[in-house]
Amino acid sequence: MARTVGIGHQDFEQLIKGNLFYVDKTMFIKEWWESEDVVTLITRPRRFGKTLTMDMAEKFFSVKYADRRDLFEGLAIWQEEKYRGLQGTYPVIFLSFASVKETCYKNSCRKINHLFVSLYSDNEFLLESGVLTASEKDFFKRVSADMDEVEASLALHELSKYLCRYYGKKAIILLDEYDTPMQEAYVNGYWEEFAAFIRDIFNAAFKTNPYLERAIMTGITRVSKESVFSDLNNLEVVTTTSEKYQDSFGFTQQEVSDALKEYGLSEKENDVRAWYDGFTFGRQSDIYNPWSIINYLDKKIFSTYWANTSSNSLAGQLIREGNQQIKMIMEDLLDGKTLCTEIDEQIIFSQLDEDENAVWSLLLASGYLKAERYRMNEEWGSMEYELSLTNKEVRIMFRGMIKGWFRRAAFIYNEFVKALLRGDRKSMNVYMNKVAIETISYFDTGKRPSEVMEPERFYHGFVLGLIVELADRYTVTSNRESGYGRYDVVLEPFHKEDDAMILEFKVYDGEEEETLQDTVQSALAQIEDKQYAAALMAKGIAPERIRRYGFAFEGKRVFMG
């Protein structure tokens, strides 16, 4: 009989004692312990079992679970006699930054301080244990939500010292979702001061800490060494391209096949692969995201489970506010093409606004892109990647995200699309202006008024919207070579009854043009002078079936003809 599928469990004990569906990943314990690494940072996309793995590690090593051998009996790690003797023998400090999602620096510090207060409360027995000096007791009691940055930076260091003295063994520190507050700091504009605060905590806990046995940190991204790990020369970083722990997070093909068989769904294996396969860690390909698999086993319906589990706001912001090159690459990715680029897997948040490659690095780490292949460029010492959208679920997620850009003007946008399809220029003008007024500032980076922003940020986003809306009728491409120049947008129909369209966008130039109508005429003239219709006619589309439209932009005003 198939086990019950429990959704959302991150407590290892609940899964094991409840005999719920669980894929045995306990051999991670052996691989990690035998690596002899002092501090290990493991990056994996969200919902890939990081928290469950950390909870499992705590329950295996912690002295608090010394009498809970029953949790591991029958699992792979228990077949290793050496590790039976390790279970329940170390003081363990386990905390998670998953809930630290504050909009300002002060509140983030307070939230982290609250986590430290909880740790100290769990170990309050130390105050009466006789192992603390008077000054150490004073520090213990000063740990509070309002303690200053200096005391906060020492909280993990001091607690590991107290535990080491009490148990006679150095402490293991497990920090889950270490980078969650860092992403929030970047999005909300307090990155620099927060990075300094976290750097002090990490240095005290993981670098200058003689009471530390070993530590694991997990997160989605590898934050740059210069930002928060500048003094940690004992840090082993395991990214998605590292071979360590390559099958410890996510489900392998065999594990998915076994699960489908258990629940009588083997005939759906090809569909499951199309929807949820595609992740690669190290040299292990065909990794599935566990969250979607578990939900599919439970509901037996294909849906975007993983893509909808938490905010995709940073990924969406980076693409929405990105330059025209970023949006053009997204066009290709949505069309099933690949991106060849050099990237550094470490994330430098301060560069996300300026460095296009940093955007792709973040999307790779987050699981939205997969590395089809990668190699070291020996001449330049850089890594070259061929990237694509991970799977069908991710592609649907991005389509939904792009639709969301125009949600505040959804009715108007839909009316524009209808007017475009029937060739109603008057209605197109009316609706296009309303769409621009409602949404153009949404594509601003926030660092300059939208009236002086690069208009490409809006209209290339607008093109992505057309790609999504017209995916069943047109191939939509932009800024491609044709004839003697480059066009802005071409809509090539799938069906003979639909007209092809060329859309040329131009920004009003007051020195050369008196009115927006002049700008439109300039755009239309460019379509003819550069013979932008050549590529369409070469494919057999009659000239009379090719519509030409010129769009003129002046701030939030648009005129088209």
N, C-alpha and C positions, 0 to 999 in steps of 0.2 A: 504494500500500500504506500502511495506517495506521501511524503512528509508535508505538513502544513507549510504554506508559504507565508511568512510573516513580513510585512512591509515596514521598512524604516528602522529595523533593529540595529543598534550600534553597541549593544551590550552582549559580549561574548557569552556570559553565563546564561542569559535568557535564551539565546539560540540553542545552546547545548542542552540545558535542562528541559527546555520545552520541546526538544526533538523537532525543531523547525528546520526548514531547508537551509543547508549550510555547505559550502564548498570548502574542504579542508585546506587551509593555508598555513597550518602550524609549522611547516618546515621553514617558513621565514625565520622563525626563532633560531634554528640551527645555523642557517646561512648568515644571519646577522651576527650571532655570537662568535662564530668562527672567523668572521672578517677581521676581528680585532680592531676595528675602527673605533676611535674614542667618541667622535661626534659625527653622526650620520644625518644628512639632510636628504629626504626622499621627496621628489616632486612627482605628482600624478594628478590627472584631472579630477574634478569633484565627483563624488559618488562612486569612487573606485575602491572603497573598502579601507581607506586610510585610518579612519577613526576606529573601525572594528578591529583592525590589526593592532593599533596602539592599545586598545582595551584588552585584547588578547595577550599582548606582551606584558601589560601590567599584571594581569591575573596569573600569568606564568611565573614571573620573577618576584612579585611582591611578597614580603613576609606576612602581609595581611591575609594572603590566600594560601598560607603554608599547609592548611588542612583541606585544601580543595583539589586534591589530585584527581578527583572524580571528573573534573571538567576536561581533563586531557586524556584520560584513559580511553583507548580505542581510536585515538587520532594519531596521525603519522608521527608526530614528535615523540609520542610515548613508546614508539618502537626503538627509540634511541636510548639505551640504558644510561648513558652519561647524563642525558638531560633530565631524566627522572630525578636525579640528585640535585639538579639546579632549581627545580620548581620550588617557589616560595622561600627563597633564601636571601633576597636583597631588599633593602629599603628602596621604595620607588616613589618618585614625585611625578604625578601625572596631571597635566592641565591642558586646556584647549582654549585657543583664542577665537574659536568659531563665532562667539557671540559679540566680539568686539567690533561693532559696526557703527561707530559714532561719527557724527558730522563735524566735530571739533576736537582739537588737541586735548583740551582739559578733560573732556568727558571720556576720551579714549584712555587717558592715564588713569582716571578714576575707575574705569571698568576693569582694567588690568589689575589695579590695586585690590579691587574687590575679589578677583580670582586668587590673589596672594593671601588675602584675609581668610578665604575659605580653606586654603591649604593649611594655614597655621591653625585654624580651628580644628581641622581633622587631626592634627598632631598636638593638641593642647596638653596631652598627657606628659609631654616633655617638660612642662613647667614644674611638675611635681616629681620628676624622675631623678633629680639630684645630679644630672649631668650638665646643667647650665650654670654659668657664673651669674652673679648679680647683674652685670652689665648686659649679658646675653638675655636674661629675663626681661630687662628693660626694653631691649630692642624688640623682643618677641611681642611685648605688649604694645609697642608703638606701631606695629604693622596695622595699618588702617586704610580706609578708602582715601583719606586726606593726607597721607604721608607724602613727603616731598620726593623729588626724582632720585635723590641720592639714596635714601632709604629703600625706595622701590627697586633700584638697581641692584641692591644687595640681598633682596628677599630670598631668591632661590639659592644663592650662594650660602647664606647663613642657615637656611633650613636644611640643606644637604649636609652642612657641618654638624648640626645638632643630631640629625638622624645617624650619621656616620659614627658619632661618639656613642650614641645609645646602643646601636646594634653591632658596633665593631666592624662594620663593612661600609665601603663607599656606596654612595647612592646612584641609582639609575634615574635619569630625568627624561621624561617623555613629554614633548610639546607638540600638540596637534594643531593643524591649521595656523601655523606661525605667521603666514603672510596675509591672512584675512584683514587685520587692522591696517596693514600697509597699503593694500589696495584702496581701502576707504580713505586713508590719509592722502593718497594721490588724487582720488576723485574729488575730495572735499577741500583740497588746497592747503594741507598742513604737513606735507611730506617731510620737509627738511627737519623741523623740530622733532617730529615723531621718530624719524630715523635715528636721530641722535639719542633719544630716550631708549629705544629698543637696542641700539648698539651697546649702550652701557649695561643693560640687563644681560645681554648675550655674552659680553666679555667677562662679566663677573661669574655667570653661571657655567659657561662652557670653556672659557679659556684659562682664567686665573683661579681655578677651583681645584684644589688638591683633594677635595672630598667627593669628586665626581668619578664614578666607575666608568659609565658610558652614557651616551644620550642619543635619542632619536628625535629629529624634528621632521614633521611632514607639512606639505603645503601644495599649492598648485604651481607656483612659480619659483624659480631660482632667482632671488633678488640679488643684485650685483654685490660682489665682495666689498666694493668701495662704500656701499651704502650702509650695510649693517654688520658685515662680517670682516671688517678690515683687519682685525687682530687675531682672527681665528685661523691659525695655520694648521690646526688639527681637525679641520672639517672635511669630511668625505661627502661630495655632492653627487647624488644619484638622480640624473634627469631621465627623460623618456627615451633617450638614445643610449643610456648606460646599460650594460649587460647584467649588472647586479640586480637581483630581485625582479628579474624581467617577467617572471610568471607568478609573482606573489600578490599582485594587484590586478584585478580584472579576471575574467574567466577565459581560459584557453578553449580552443576548438573542441578538444576532447571533453572538457568539463561541461561545455554547453550541450554537446551531443548526448552525454550521459543524463543531463538534466531533462532534456526534451524527451528522452526515452522513458525516464521515470514518470513523467506526466502525460505520456501517451501522445506526444506532439512531434514525433520524429519526422512525419511527412511535411512539416513546416520548416525544416532545417534550412532550405535554400532561401526562403523568405526572411527568416531570422537573420541569416548572414547578410542579406542586402540591407536590412534595416539597422542592425546593431553591431556588425563586425567592422573592422577597419583600423583598429588601434594597433600600434606596433611599439613595443618596449624593448630596447636593445635589439637583439636578433630574433626576438619572439614575435612573429606576426600573428594575425588572426586572433587578436585579443578583443573580447567583447566587454562593453561596459555593464557591470553587474546590476545596476539599478534598473535598466531597461529589461534585462533578462528576467530578473525576479518579478517585475511587474507583468511581463508577458506571461510567465508561468502561472501567475495568479489570475489574470484577467482574460488571457488567451485572445487578446485584441492587439493589433499593431497600432502603436501611437508613439508620440514624441515624449516618452517618459523622462529620459535623462535631460533632454534639452529644456524641459519646462520646470525642472526641480528648483532652480534658484535664479537669481537675477543675472541676466546677461548684459547688464547695463554698461560695463566697461568695454566689452567687445563691441557692443552696438554703438557706443559713443565714439570709439576710435575709428570705426568705419564711416559712421554718419558725418563726423567732422573732418575726416581725412581728405587729402587732396584728390585731384581727379585721377591720379595714377592708382591710388589705393582702390577707388571705386571701379576703375577699369579692370583691375585684377580680380575684384569680386565678381564682375560680369563673367570673366573667363572661368573662374572657379565654379560659379553656379551653372555654367554651361558644360561642366565636366572636365575642363582643361586643368593643367597643372601650372604651378608657379616655381620657377627655378631661381633661387636667390641665395645669397650668403647671409647667415644670421648667427648671432651669438645667443646661446641658450640662456644666458643670464639676463635678467630683466633690469634695465635701468629706467626707473619710472620717469625720471626727469627728461628722458629722451623720447618718450612716447609721442609727444607733440611734434617732434622734429625729425625723428629717424623712422622712415617707413619700415625698415627691417625689424625694428623693435616691436612694431605692431604684429608682424607675422610671427615673431618669437613668442609673444604673449598668446597668440591664437593657437600655436603649436602646443605650448605648455598646457593650455586650457582644454585641449582635446578637440577643438573645432577643426584643426588641420591635422593631417597625418603625414609623416615623412615616407614617401614612396621609396626614396633612396637618399643616401647622403654620403659624402666623401670629404676627405681633407684635401684642401688645395695646398699642396706642398710648397708652392712658390710663395704664397702669401700667408700661409699659416692660418687660414680661415676655413670654416666648415661651409660646404655648399649643399643645399637641400633641394629636393624636388618635392613640392608640397601639393596636396589636394584636399578637398573637403572630405571629412572622415567617412561618412556614410549617408544613407538616405535620411536618417533622422536629423543629422546636422544640416543637411541641405534644406529640409523642410523648416527647421528652426530659423535659418537665415532668411528664408522667404517670409516667414511670419514677422521677423524683426523688421525687415524692410517695409512691409505693409504697415507696421506700427508707426513708422516715421510720419505717415500721412493720416494717422488715425484721427487727429484733431480736426482734420478737414476731409474725413472719409467720404461723405456724401458728395462734396464738391469735386473731389479728386475723381471719384467714379463717374460723375457727370462729364468731366473733361475727357476721360477715356472714351466714353460713349460718343461724345461729339467728335473726337479724333477719328474714330472708326467710321463714322458716317460722313466725314468731311465737312462738318458744320463750323466754318471759321468764326462766325460771329459768336456762337456759344463757346467755342474754344477760348476766345479772347476773354469772355466774361469769367469762365471758370478758372482759367489759368491764373488770372490776376488774384482771384480769391484764394487759390491754393498758395500762391506766393506770399500773400499777406499773412496767411495763417501759419505757414511753415518755414519760411526762408530763414528766420532767426534761429530755428531749431538746428540748422546745419552750421551755425556759427561756432567757433572754438571757444567762445566766451572771453577771448582776449582782445577782441576788437569789435566795434559796432558792426552790425550786419550790413549796413549801407556801404561800408568800405571793405567788406570781406571779399574774398575771391568768389565771384559768382559761380565758378565751377563746382564749389562745394555743394551748392544747392542743385544746379541742374544736372550734374552727374548723379547725384542722389535721386533726382527725379527720373533719370533714365533707368536706374536700378529698379525703381518702382514700376516703370513700364515693362521691364523684363519680367517681373513677377506677375503683373496683372495680365500680360498678353502672352504668357508662356505657352498657352495651348494654340495660339494662332500665328505668332511671329517669332522669328529669330531677331533679337535686338542687339545691335553692336554699336560701339561708339568710338570716335576719334581714330578711325582706321584709315589706311591708305586706300585711295580709289582715284583713278584718272590721274590728274596732275596735282592733287593735294590731299587734304585730310577732311573728312566730313565729321560732324559732331555725332549724329545719330542716324542709323539706317534701320528700318523695320522691313525685314524680308518675309513675306507671307509663306505659310505652309500650304495654303490652299489657293488655287487659281482664281477663285472668285473674289479674293481680297486684294486690294491695291497695296503696292509697296509704298514706302514713305521715306523721305529724307528730311531730317530736321536739323537746321543750322542755327546755332545759338550765337548771338553777338551782344556785347556790352555797348551801350550807348557811349559814343565819344563826342563830347560837345565841341571839340575843336574841328572835327571833320564833318559832323552831321548836325542839322538844325533840329530835327525831330526824331522820335522813335520810328516813325514811318520810314525815314531815310535809312535808319539802321536796318530795318526789315528788308528794304530794297537792296541794301548792300549784301545782306546775308543771302538773299535769293540770287543775286548776281554772282556771288561766289560759288553757289551750287552749280550754276551754268558754266562759269569761266573755268572751274576746276574739273568739270565733267564728272561730278560725283555719282551720276547715274550710270556710269560706265560699267561698274561691277555688276549692277543689277541687270542691265541689258545683256551682258555677257552670259548671264544665266537664263536668258530666254524670256525675260519679262519685257513686255511691250512698253515703249516710251509713254504711251497714253495711260498706262496703268501705274505710273510712278508719280506720286504726289510730292510736291516740294513745299516746305514750310520754313519761313524765317521767323525767329524769335528774337526780340530786342529787349534787353534788360536795363533798367535804370533803378538801382536800389531795389525796392519791392514792387516797382511798376514793371509790367510786362506788356508788350504789344506783339502780336503775331499776324502774319499775313501770308 
